[in-house]
């Protein structure tokens, strides 16, 4: 049953990683900081670049976000 499951969903392992993949990465208990950094960089190289439009949006929102952090609240409406 396990082999059938793995065979059926194997394609999911081959999908390109996203920024969420990087966000969700964590250091394994037996992994050194150096090994974790190397693994993170290897995955980060496979993540597609941000479109220029999204980079611009993040760049423009960052000062408002930082201002809200200093005041102890979120300046970006949800």
N, C-alpha and C positions, 0 to 999 in steps of 0.2 A: 504494500500500500504506500509506504514511504517513497519507494522508487518511482511509482506511478505519479505521485504528487510532484516530486522533483523534476521528472521528465516533462510533466505538463506545464510547470511554471518556470522552467529553465530560462525562457526568453526574458523574464523580468530581470535576471541577473546581468543580462547583456545590454540593458538600456543605459543610455548616457546619464551620468550623475548630474544632479542639479545643485543649485545653491542650498536647497533644503537638505540635500545629502550631506553637504559640508557642515551645515548647522547642527545636524543630528549626530555627527561623528563624535565619538567619545574615546578617550584613552582606555585601553583594555587594562585590567588589573596587573597582568604580568608584563605589560609593554613598557619599555623605557620611554622617556620623553623624546629622545632623539628618534627612536623608531616611529613613535606616533607622529612627530613632525614630518618625517620622510613619507609616511603613508598618507598624511593629509595633503602634502604637496603633490604627490602622485595623482590623487583623486582630483585635486584642484586644477591640475593641468587638463583634465578631461572635461571639466565644466565649460560649457560654451560662454563666450564673452557676453556681457550685458549689451543690449542695443543702446546706441548713443542717446536715444530719447529717454530711456530708463535711467541712465547715468545722470543725465541732466536733471531729472525729477528728484533723484536722491540728493544731488548736490544742492538743489534749491531748498529742499525740506530739512536738511541737516541743521542749519542755524536755528530754525524754529524748534526742532527737537531738542537741541542742546539747551536752549533757553528754558524750555519746560522742565528739563531735568534739573537745572539749577534751582528752580522754584519749587521742586518737589511734586510737580504735576506734569502730565503729558500735554504738550502744546498742539499736538496733532489730533484733530477730531476723529472719532471712530464711528 
